[in-house]
């Protein structure tokens, strides 16, 4: 059953990240991002976050800032507009992700920590 739970959490996390990035791109860049492109960005961003976390996540403050910079860097690489645009997309994505996790928690589908959203 743990494998099924892990797969479900992975799929939900990817879906939440995808919807967040999609909303961020549509709001900030004002263009259709495409679901597949947003999903690939969410997946690459999650992998980059995890790798960075493995190497520097234990460093107080600096580790988290580096992880965040790498994640925003993935967004910057995948979408036009530069670093400022990427930060704005990431901020919108984070707000949307928090709202979705909250909604899932309110209806009792998951606990907020299950989806791995930072600082929820």
C-alpha positions, 0 to 999 in steps of 0.5 A: 500500500505504501507504493500506491500512496507514494505514486498517488502523492507523486501524481498529485504533487506533479498535478499541483505544480503543473497547475501552479506553473500554468497559472503563473505563466498565463497570468505573468507572461499572458500566453498559453503555456500548454499543459504538457510544457507546464508539466515538464517544467514542474517535473524538471523543477522538482528534480532540480529542487531535489538534487540541490536539496540533497547537496545543500539543503542542510545548509541553514538559509543558504541551502533553501535560497539555492534550492529556490534559485535553481527552481526559478532558474528552471522556470527562467530556462523554460519560459521567456522573459528573464529572471524577473518574469521567472520569479513572478511565475514562481510566486504565482505558482506557489500561491496557487499550489498552497491554495490547491493543497489547502482545498485538498486538506479542507475536503479531507483528501490529503494532509497539507504536508503530504504534497510537499509544498514548502512552508504549508 
